[in-house]
Amino acid sequence: MIDTADMLYILAAWAYILLTCINFGLIFKRLFLKKMPPAALLCITGSFSYLLVTLTVAFFSNVNTKFYIAILAMNLLLLIIHKNYFYEIALSIKASWIGFSKLHKLIFSIVFIACWTKSTTVPFLFDNESYYVQTIKWLNQYGFVKGLVNLHPFLGQASGWHVLQAGFNFPFFGPYFNDLNGLLLIVVSFYSIEGLSDKGSLTTERFSMGYMLLFLPILMLFVNIPSADIVSMLVGLVVLYLFQRNYHQANTDEVILLFAFTILIILSKVIMAALVLLPILLFVKHFSSLKTESAKLSGLVLVSASLLVAKNIILTGLPLFPLFYGDLATVDWKASEIILQTIQGKEFLTGLDHDTVDNMGLGEMVIRWISYNKVGGFFNLLFVGLLVVTPLIIFLKRQTRSPLIWTYLTALLHFGVLWATSPKHRFFLVFVFYLSSVSLFQVFRNRRVFNSFLAISAFIGLGLVFVPIDFGEAVNNPLMRQQPTFSLNNLLKPAPNSVMNEGFAQKSIGNMNYWSPPKGTYFWLTGNGELPCVNSEQIKFYEENYGLCPQLRSTSLSEGFYIKRIDVK
């Protein structure tokens, strides 16, 4: 029987998350900013501040009941201290809402309902079942664990977004609350519509933020999973917007926010590191007006970089994980280079032998990259097309040429990094969104036409929540072919955060007992199994082919894992 007290779980969780993010955003404002930023940017700033706190705690403790109680007490105290600020924020949100046109109010309402209902459904992304759920579970139960990468190579990542999700996971209520992405989409959508509602002329940068809503059907795919991809897309667009907005004349507060948001993205998805060029460029370009902030910005960067390196050392023994530069040879929990090499190949080359790959030219690789996956291939082709077309667009845009050139060069650098590592289409969608908005600005410059397309996109995004979609052969992964849809039961109790919750069997190897998913489960998948969880097929593969197997460093899981070499028969 469904308990009616479970109703509105996600809305209640979102309300508390907003309260926390606003409180921590106000702390950031007191330390770094002169003026109050827009409410949406304050929330993102607060999530960054809260992430730094949660990261720090995870080195010393699990992120669970005691942590949540301490944060609750802090929130209540800060609510009293910040009550005047909260009143000011409420008034600004009300003023923005009043300034929305009827159509914009409708669009935002649709986005809100779509995100809420989608967040109650079962997640369906492959990565969620391979390591998202398990990463958050380890953080909730143990914090950062030495050599966790040795149990499952994907667990060495521990994205900052998963750390933040662990800080808002409330596991004592049940496995329901991996729903930060839905709230982030709502917050950024509100900010986008605020820009579009401005009565002034529709500038390129404001258009690029509002243009994001045209991709709502795509963004909805990431709403009900704690994927850091949506951070790189949404907060990445804010970064590109602030960069262009401040290129010619810098606003000190906005440049500081630009640094904070870029760091948030990199902590969440380190492969987006190319974005760091943009705040550094602005700082150098406007050094005379920003030099008074040097100490603050240096401290922010140093603290964030130290936390990232320390996290990598604890989890993998590699300060620059997944790179082996500067590895700590003295620690017994250091990741196995052999194992990491087996997961770092390009996905689109899967199934080809080494000789074939070695003899492939660049053109052959690009063609296979575009044709390997129909959905991914479409965006791969679109991105390459944008890289070809954008220089012409930049040449025609004289007033905004300089910031666009730097954004384009950053996109090229990012693509180069991805091509050398893992050129998956979702890793560069932020540049697809932005560069296509630059290209289509003249087409959609008429507000009425543009708003009509936004409304259509919003309705399509909402429809995807209720209408089942089968991608069929358009995607290679069977787990991602069938989109889950909303059920009224989900309003009463949200669906679990994993599709794999049962059938795990306890097994052992050496001194390690572990839980394995049902026989026949795909190699990397672990779902929501009890800790420690790893597929027995994975254990068998590395044991038989490389003579490697994970072992406990002591009798306690909290002490972590190391890789033991064994004789291959």
C-alpha positions as CSV (number, residue, x, y, z in Angstrom):
1,M,0.0,0.0,0.0
2,I,1.3,3.4,-0.9
3,D,1.7,5.9,2.0
4,T,0.3,9.2,1.1
5,A,3.1,10.9,3.1
6,D,5.3,9.9,0.2
7,M,3.5,12.3,-2.0
8,L,5.4,15.3,-3.2
9,Y,8.7,13.8,-2.1
10,I,10.6,15.4,-4.9
11,L,9.0,18.9,-4.5
12,A,9.8,18.9,-0.8
13,A,13.4,17.8,-1.6
14,W,13.7,20.5,-4.2
15,A,12.5,23.2,-1.8
16,Y,15.1,22.1,0.8
17,I,17.8,22.0,-1.9
18,L,16.9,25.6,-3.0
19,L,17.0,26.7,0.7
20,T,20.4,25.2,1.1
21,C,21.8,26.6,-2.2
22,I,20.5,30.1,-1.5
23,N,22.0,30.1,2.0
24,F,25.4,28.9,0.7
25,G,25.1,31.3,-2.2
26,L,24.6,34.1,0.2
27,I,27.7,33.1,2.1
28,F,29.6,33.2,-1.2
29,K,28.1,36.6,-1.9
30,R,29.3,37.9,1.4
31,L,32.9,36.6,0.8
32,F,33.3,37.4,-2.9
33,L,30.6,39.7,-4.4
34,K,29.6,43.3,-4.0
35,K,26.0,43.0,-5.2
36,M,23.3,40.4,-5.1
37,P,23.3,38.3,-8.3
38,P,20.1,37.2,-10.0
39,A,18.3,34.5,-8.0
40,A,19.1,31.7,-10.5
41,L,22.8,32.5,-10.5
42,L,22.8,32.7,-6.7
43,C,21.4,29.2,-6.6
44,I,24.1,27.9,-8.9
45,T,26.7,29.7,-6.8
46,G,25.3,28.1,-3.7
47,S,25.5,24.7,-5.2
48,F,29.2,25.3,-5.9
49,S,29.8,26.5,-2.3
50,Y,27.9,23.5,-0.9
51,L,30.0,21.2,-3.2
52,L,33.2,22.5,-1.7
53,V,31.9,21.8,1.8
54,T,30.6,18.3,0.9
55,L,33.9,17.4,-0.9
56,T,35.8,18.4,2.2
57,V,33.6,16.4,4.5
58,A,33.9,13.3,2.3
59,F,37.6,13.0,3.1
60,F,36.9,12.5,6.8
61,S,33.5,11.0,7.0
62,N,30.5,9.5,5.2
63,V,28.0,12.0,3.8
64,N,25.0,10.8,5.8
65,T,22.8,11.4,8.8
66,K,25.2,13.4,10.9
67,F,26.1,15.6,8.0
68,Y,22.5,16.2,7.0
69,I,21.6,17.1,10.6
70,A,24.5,19.6,10.8
71,I,23.5,21.2,7.4
72,L,19.8,21.4,8.6
73,A,20.9,23.2,11.8
74,M,23.1,25.5,9.7
75,N,20.2,26.2,7.3
76,L,17.9,27.1,10.1
77,L,20.5,29.5,11.6
78,L,21.3,31.0,8.3
79,L,17.6,31.5,7.5
80,I,17.4,33.7,10.5
81,I,20.6,35.6,9.7
82,H,19.6,35.9,6.0
83,K,15.9,36.7,6.4
84,N,16.2,40.1,4.8
85,Y,18.1,38.7,1.9
86,F,15.4,36.0,1.4
87,Y,12.8,38.8,1.3
88,E,14.8,40.6,-1.3
89,I,15.3,37.5,-3.4
90,A,11.5,36.7,-3.2
91,L,10.7,40.2,-4.4
92,S,13.2,39.9,-7.3
93,I,11.7,36.5,-8.4
94,K,8.2,38.0,-8.1
95,A,9.2,41.0,-10.2
96,S,10.7,38.7,-12.8
97,W,7.6,36.6,-13.0
98,I,5.4,39.6,-13.4
99,G,7.7,40.7,-16.3
100,F,7.2,37.4,-18.1
101,S,4.7,37.5,-20.9
102,K,1.8,35.0,-20.8
103,L,3.6,32.8,-23.3
104,H,6.8,32.8,-21.2
105,K,4.8,32.0,-18.1
106,L,3.3,29.1,-20.0
107,I,6.7,27.9,-21.2
108,F,8.2,28.0,-17.8
109,S,5.2,26.2,-16.2
110,I,5.6,23.5,-18.8
111,V,9.3,23.2,-18.1
112,F,8.6,22.9,-14.4
113,I,5.9,20.2,-14.8
114,A,8.0,18.3,-17.3
115,C,11.0,18.3,-15.0
116,W,8.9,17.3,-12.0
117,T,7.1,14.4,-13.6
118,K,10.2,13.2,-15.4
119,S,12.2,13.2,-12.1
120,T,9.7,10.7,-10.7
121,T,10.4,8.1,-13.5
122,V,12.9,5.3,-13.7
123,P,16.3,6.5,-15.0
124,F,17.6,4.8,-18.2
125,L,21.1,5.9,-18.9
126,F,23.8,3.2,-19.1
127,D,26.2,5.2,-16.9
128,N,23.6,5.4,-14.1
129,E,23.6,1.6,-13.8
130,S,27.4,1.2,-14.2
131,Y,28.6,3.8,-11.7
132,Y,26.4,6.8,-10.9
133,V,24.3,5.0,-8.2
134,Q,27.3,3.2,-6.8
135,T,29.5,6.3,-6.6
136,I,26.8,8.2,-4.6
137,K,26.2,5.1,-2.4
138,W,29.9,4.9,-1.5
139,L,29.9,8.6,-0.6
140,N,26.8,8.2,1.6
141,Q,28.1,5.2,3.4
142,Y,31.9,5.7,3.6
143,G,32.9,9.0,2.0
144,F,36.1,8.8,-0.2
145,V,37.7,5.4,0.0
146,K,41.3,4.6,-0.8
147,G,41.7,2.8,-4.1
148,L,38.0,2.6,-4.9
149,V,39.1,2.6,-8.5
150,N,40.5,-0.9,-8.0
151,L,37.0,-2.3,-7.3
152,H,35.5,-0.8,-10.5
153,P,37.5,1.5,-12.7
154,F,34.6,3.9,-13.3
155,L,34.4,4.6,-9.5
156,G,37.7,6.5,-9.7
157,Q,35.9,9.4,-11.2
158,A,33.6,10.5,-8.3
159,S,32.3,13.5,-10.2
160,G,31.8,16.6,-8.2
161,W,28.2,16.5,-9.3
162,H,27.8,13.1,-7.7
163,V,29.4,14.4,-4.5
164,L,26.8,17.2,-4.6
165,Q,24.0,14.7,-5.2
166,A,25.3,12.7,-2.2
167,G,24.9,15.8,-0.1
168,F,21.2,16.0,-1.1
169,N,20.5,12.3,-1.4
170,F,18.6,11.7,1.9
171,P,19.2,7.9,1.6
172,F,17.4,7.2,4.9
173,F,14.1,8.0,3.1
174,G,14.8,5.5,0.3
175,P,16.5,5.3,-3.1
176,Y,14.5,8.1,-4.8
177,F,16.4,11.4,-4.7
178,N,18.9,11.5,-7.5
179,D,17.0,14.5,-9.0
180,L,19.4,17.5,-8.9
181,N,19.3,17.7,-12.7
182,G,15.6,18.4,-12.9
183,L,16.0,21.3,-10.5
184,L,19.0,22.7,-12.3
185,L,17.1,22.7,-15.6
186,I,14.2,24.6,-13.9
187,V,16.6,27.2,-12.4
188,V,18.5,27.8,-15.7
189,S,15.3,27.9,-17.7
190,F,14.0,30.7,-15.3
191,Y,17.2,32.6,-15.9
192,S,17.0,32.1,-19.7
193,I,13.4,33.4,-19.8
194,E,14.4,36.4,-17.6
195,G,16.8,37.4,-20.4
196,L,14.3,36.9,-23.1
197,S,11.7,39.0,-21.2
198,D,14.0,42.0,-21.2
199,K,12.3,44.8,-23.2
200,G,15.5,45.8,-24.9
201,S,16.8,44.4,-28.2
202,L,17.5,40.7,-28.3
203,T,21.3,40.5,-28.2
204,T,23.3,37.5,-29.3
205,E,24.3,36.5,-25.8
206,R,20.7,36.7,-24.4
207,F,19.5,34.8,-27.4
208,S,22.1,32.0,-26.8
209,M,20.7,31.5,-23.3
210,G,17.0,31.5,-24.4
211,Y,17.9,29.3,-27.4
212,M,18.8,26.6,-24.9
213,L,15.1,26.0,-24.4
214,L,14.8,24.8,-28.0
215,F,16.8,21.8,-27.0
216,L,14.5,20.9,-24.1
217,P,13.5,17.5,-25.6
218,I,17.2,16.5,-25.5
219,L,17.8,18.0,-22.1
220,M,14.8,16.0,-20.7
221,L,16.8,12.8,-21.3
222,F,19.2,13.8,-18.5
223,V,16.6,15.1,-15.9
224,N,16.0,11.9,-13.9
225,I,19.7,10.9,-13.6
226,P,22.6,12.5,-11.7
227,S,24.5,12.9,-15.0
228,A,27.2,15.6,-14.9
229,D,26.6,16.1,-18.7
230,I,23.7,18.4,-17.9
231,V,26.0,20.6,-15.8
232,S,28.4,21.0,-18.6
233,M,25.5,21.9,-20.9
234,L,23.5,24.3,-18.7
235,V,26.1,25.9,-16.5
236,G,28.4,25.8,-19.6
237,L,26.0,28.0,-21.5
238,V,25.9,30.4,-18.6
239,V,29.7,30.5,-18.7
240,L,29.7,31.2,-22.4
241,Y,27.0,33.9,-21.9
242,L,29.0,35.6,-19.1
243,F,32.2,35.5,-21.1
244,Q,30.6,37.2,-24.1
245,R,28.7,39.7,-21.9
246,N,31.9,40.8,-20.1
247,Y,34.4,40.6,-22.9
248,H,34.5,44.3,-23.8
249,Q,33.7,45.7,-20.3
250,A,34.1,43.5,-17.3
251,N,31.8,43.5,-14.3
252,T,33.8,42.3,-11.4
253,D,31.0,40.2,-9.8
254,E,30.2,38.5,-13.1
255,V,33.8,37.6,-13.7
256,I,34.0,36.1,-10.3
257,L,30.9,34.1,-11.0
258,L,32.4,33.1,-14.3
259,F,35.4,31.6,-12.4
260,A,33.1,29.8,-9.9
261,F,30.9,28.3,-12.5
262,T,33.8,27.1,-14.6
263,I,35.3,25.5,-11.6
264,L,32.0,23.8,-10.8
265,I,31.9,22.4,-14.3
266,I,35.5,21.1,-14.2
267,L,34.9,19.6,-10.7
268,S,31.8,17.9,-12.1
269,K,33.3,16.8,-15.5
270,V,37.1,17.3,-15.7
271,I,37.1,16.7,-19.5
272,M,35.5,20.1,-19.8
273,A,38.8,21.7,-18.7
274,A,39.2,23.7,-21.9
275,L,36.6,26.1,-20.6
276,V,39.1,27.4,-18.1
277,L,40.6,29.5,-20.9
278,L,37.6,31.8,-20.9
279,P,37.8,33.2,-17.3
280,I,41.6,33.4,-17.5
281,L,41.4,35.3,-20.7
282,L,39.0,37.8,-19.2
283,F,41.1,38.2,-16.1
284,V,44.2,38.9,-18.2
285,K,42.4,41.3,-20.6
286,H,40.9,43.3,-17.7
287,F,43.6,42.9,-15.2
288,S,43.8,46.6,-14.3
289,S,40.2,46.5,-13.1
290,L,40.3,43.0,-11.6
291,K,43.7,42.9,-9.9
292,T,42.1,43.8,-6.6
293,E,40.3,40.5,-6.7
294,S,43.4,38.5,-7.4
295,A,43.8,37.1,-3.9
296,K,40.1,36.0,-3.8
297,L,40.2,34.3,-7.1
298,S,43.6,32.7,-6.5
299,G,42.3,31.3,-3.2
300,L,39.2,30.0,-4.9
301,V,41.1,28.3,-7.6
302,L,43.8,26.9,-5.2
303,V,41.2,25.4,-2.8
304,S,39.2,23.8,-5.6
305,A,42.3,22.4,-7.4
306,S,43.6,21.0,-4.1
307,L,40.3,19.3,-3.4
308,L,40.3,17.8,-6.9
309,V,43.9,16.5,-6.6
310,A,43.4,15.2,-3.1
311,K,40.2,13.3,-4.2
312,N,42.1,11.8,-7.1
313,I,44.9,10.7,-4.8
314,I,42.6,9.0,-2.3
315,L,40.5,7.2,-4.9
316,T,43.2,6.3,-7.4
317,G,46.7,7.2,-6.2
318,L,46.9,9.4,-9.3
319,P,46.9,13.2,-8.7
320,L,45.9,13.9,-12.3
321,F,43.6,10.9,-12.8
322,P,43.1,9.4,-15.4
323,L,46.6,10.6,-16.5
324,F,49.5,8.7,-15.0
325,Y,51.7,11.8,-14.7
326,G,52.9,12.5,-11.2
327,D,51.6,9.1,-9.9
328,L,52.4,8.2,-6.3
329,A,54.3,4.9,-6.7
330,T,54.6,4.5,-2.9
331,V,50.8,4.0,-2.2
332,D,49.6,0.5,-2.3
333,W,46.1,1.5,-3.6
334,K,47.4,3.1,-6.9
335,A,45.2,2.3,-9.9
336,S,46.4,-0.4,-12.3
337,E,47.6,1.2,-15.5
338,I,46.7,-2.0,-17.4
339,I,43.1,-1.9,-16.2
340,L,42.7,1.8,-17.0
341,Q,44.1,1.3,-20.5
342,T,41.3,-1.2,-21.1
343,I,38.6,1.5,-20.5
344,Q,40.2,4.4,-22.3
345,G,39.7,3.4,-25.9
346,K,37.5,5.3,-28.2
347,E,33.9,3.9,-28.1
348,F,33.4,4.2,-31.8
349,L,36.4,1.9,-32.4
350,T,34.8,-0.9,-30.3
351,G,34.9,-4.3,-32.1
352,L,37.9,-3.5,-34.3
353,D,41.2,-5.3,-33.7
354,H,44.4,-3.4,-33.1
355,D,45.9,-3.9,-36.5
356,T,42.7,-2.4,-38.2
357,V,42.8,0.6,-35.9
358,D,46.5,1.2,-36.5
359,N,46.0,1.2,-40.2
360,M,43.0,3.5,-40.2
361,G,43.5,7.1,-41.5
362,L,42.0,10.1,-39.9
363,G,39.2,10.3,-42.6
364,E,38.2,6.7,-42.0
365,M,38.1,7.3,-38.2
366,V,35.9,10.4,-38.7
367,I,33.5,8.5,-41.0
368,R,33.2,5.6,-38.5
369,W,32.8,8.2,-35.6
370,I,29.8,9.8,-37.4
371,S,28.2,6.5,-38.5
372,Y,28.9,4.3,-35.4
373,N,25.7,5.5,-33.6
374,K,22.8,7.1,-35.4
375,V,21.8,9.5,-32.6
376,G,25.3,10.3,-31.6
377,G,26.4,10.4,-35.2
378,F,23.9,13.1,-36.0
379,F,25.3,15.4,-33.3
380,N,28.8,14.5,-34.3
381,L,28.1,15.5,-37.9
382,L,26.3,18.6,-36.6
383,F,29.2,19.6,-34.5
384,V,31.7,19.2,-37.3
385,G,29.5,21.2,-39.6
386,L,29.3,24.0,-37.0
387,L,33.1,24.0,-36.7
388,V,33.2,24.5,-40.5
389,V,30.4,27.1,-40.7
390,T,31.2,29.2,-37.6
391,P,34.3,31.0,-39.0
392,L,32.1,32.5,-41.8
393,I,29.5,33.6,-39.2
394,I,32.2,35.1,-37.0
395,F,33.5,37.1,-40.0
396,L,30.0,38.6,-40.6
397,K,29.5,39.5,-37.0
398,R,31.9,42.5,-36.6
399,Q,30.6,43.8,-33.2
400,T,30.8,40.5,-31.4
401,R,33.7,39.0,-33.4
402,S,36.4,38.9,-30.8
403,P,34.5,37.0,-28.0
404,L,33.1,34.6,-30.7
405,I,36.6,33.9,-32.0
406,W,37.8,32.9,-28.5
407,T,34.7,30.8,-27.9
408,Y,35.3,29.1,-31.2
409,L,39.0,28.4,-30.4
410,T,37.9,27.0,-27.1
411,A,35.5,24.7,-28.9
412,L,38.3,23.5,-31.2
413,L,40.6,22.8,-28.2
414,H,37.8,21.0,-26.4
415,F,37.2,18.9,-29.5
416,G,40.9,18.1,-29.8
417,V,40.9,16.9,-26.2
418,L,37.8,14.8,-26.7
419,W,39.1,13.3,-29.9
420,A,42.3,12.1,-28.1
421,T,40.3,10.7,-25.2
422,S,36.5,10.0,-25.6
423,P,34.7,11.9,-28.3
424,K,31.1,11.2,-27.2
425,H,28.5,13.5,-28.6
426,R,27.1,14.5,-25.2
427,F,30.5,15.9,-24.1
428,F,30.4,18.7,-26.6
429,L,26.6,19.5,-26.7
430,V,27.2,22.8,-24.9
431,F,29.2,24.0,-28.0
432,V,26.6,22.6,-30.3
433,F,23.9,24.6,-28.5
434,Y,26.0,27.8,-28.5
435,L,27.5,27.7,-32.0
436,S,24.2,26.8,-33.5
437,S,22.6,29.7,-31.7
438,V,25.2,32.0,-33.1
439,S,24.5,30.7,-36.6
440,L,20.7,31.0,-36.3
441,F,20.5,34.3,-34.5
442,Q,19.4,36.2,-37.6
443,V,16.8,33.5,-38.4
444,F,15.1,33.8,-35.0
445,R,15.6,37.5,-34.4
446,N,11.9,38.0,-34.6
447,R,10.7,37.5,-31.0
448,R,7.3,36.2,-32.0
449,V,8.7,33.5,-34.3
450,F,11.3,32.5,-31.7
451,N,8.8,32.4,-28.8
452,S,6.5,30.2,-30.9
453,F,9.4,27.7,-31.5
454,L,10.2,27.8,-27.7
455,A,6.6,26.9,-26.9
456,I,6.6,24.0,-29.4
457,S,9.8,22.7,-27.9
458,A,8.4,22.9,-24.4
459,F,5.3,20.9,-25.4
460,I,7.4,18.3,-27.1
461,G,9.6,18.0,-24.0
462,L,6.5,17.5,-21.8
463,G,5.1,15.0,-24.2
464,L,8.2,12.9,-24.0
465,V,7.5,12.3,-20.3
466,F,4.2,10.7,-21.1
467,V,4.6,9.2,-24.6
468,P,6.8,6.0,-24.8
469,I,9.6,6.3,-27.2
470,D,11.6,3.4,-28.6
471,F,14.9,4.5,-30.2
472,G,15.4,1.1,-31.7
473,E,18.6,0.7,-33.6
474,A,19.3,4.4,-33.5
475,V,21.4,3.8,-30.4
476,N,23.8,0.9,-29.8
477,N,23.1,0.3,-26.1
478,P,19.9,-1.8,-25.5
479,L,19.4,-0.1,-22.0
480,M,18.9,3.3,-23.7
481,R,16.5,2.2,-26.4
482,Q,13.3,2.4,-24.4
483,Q,12.4,5.7,-22.7
484,P,10.6,5.3,-19.4
485,T,7.3,7.2,-19.1
486,F,5.4,8.8,-16.3
487,S,2.9,7.0,-14.2
488,L,0.4,8.4,-11.6
489,N,1.9,6.0,-9.1
490,N,5.2,8.0,-9.4
491,L,3.5,11.1,-7.9
492,L,2.8,9.1,-4.8
493,K,6.1,7.4,-4.6
494,P,8.9,8.2,-7.1
495,A,10.5,5.3,-9.0
496,P,13.8,4.0,-7.6
497,N,17.0,5.5,-8.8
498,S,18.1,2.3,-10.6
499,V,16.4,-0.3,-12.8
500,M,18.6,-2.9,-11.1
501,N,17.6,-3.5,-7.5
502,E,17.2,-7.3,-7.1
503,G,18.8,-10.6,-7.9
504,F,22.3,-9.8,-6.6
505,A,24.4,-12.8,-5.3
506,Q,27.1,-12.6,-2.8
507,K,30.5,-14.0,-4.0
508,S,34.1,-13.8,-2.9
509,I,37.6,-13.7,-4.3
510,G,40.6,-13.8,-1.9
511,N,39.8,-11.7,1.2
512,M,37.0,-9.8,-0.5
513,N,33.3,-10.6,-0.3
514,Y,31.2,-8.7,-2.9
515,W,27.8,-8.6,-4.5
516,S,27.4,-9.4,-8.2
517,P,24.3,-8.6,-10.4
518,P,22.4,-11.5,-11.9
519,K,24.2,-13.7,-14.4
520,G,24.1,-12.4,-18.0
521,T,24.1,-8.7,-16.8
522,Y,26.3,-6.5,-19.0
523,F,30.0,-6.4,-18.0
524,W,30.2,-3.0,-16.2
525,L,26.7,-2.8,-14.7
526,T,26.3,-2.8,-10.9
527,G,22.9,-1.0,-10.4
528,N,21.8,-0.5,-6.8
529,G,23.6,-3.5,-5.4
530,E,24.8,-3.6,-1.8
531,L,28.4,-2.5,-1.2
532,P,30.9,-3.6,-2.4
533,C,29.3,-4.4,-5.8
534,V,31.0,-5.5,-8.9
535,N,30.1,-7.8,-11.7
536,S,31.7,-11.3,-11.3
537,E,32.2,-11.3,-15.1
538,Q,34.4,-8.2,-14.7
539,I,36.4,-9.9,-11.9
540,K,36.8,-13.0,-14.0
541,F,37.9,-11.0,-17.1
542,Y,40.8,-9.2,-15.4
543,E,41.8,-12.3,-13.4
544,E,42.0,-14.6,-16.4
545,N,43.4,-12.1,-19.0
546,Y,45.8,-10.0,-16.9
547,G,46.3,-11.8,-13.6
548,L,44.8,-8.9,-11.6
549,C,42.1,-8.9,-9.0
550,P,40.8,-6.4,-6.3
551,Q,41.5,-7.1,-2.7
552,L,40.6,-5.4,0.6
553,R,43.5,-3.4,2.2
554,S,42.2,-4.6,5.6
555,T,39.2,-6.2,7.1
556,S,37.2,-3.0,6.8
557,L,35.7,-1.6,3.5
558,S,36.5,1.9,4.7
559,E,40.2,1.1,4.3
560,G,39.8,0.6,0.6
561,F,41.1,-1.7,-2.1
562,Y,44.3,-2.6,-3.9
563,I,45.1,-4.7,-7.0
564,K,46.7,-8.0,-6.3
565,R,48.7,-9.8,-9.0
566,I,48.0,-13.5,-9.3
567,D,49.4,-16.3,-11.5
568,V,47.4,-16.8,-14.7
569,K,46.8,-20.5,-15.3
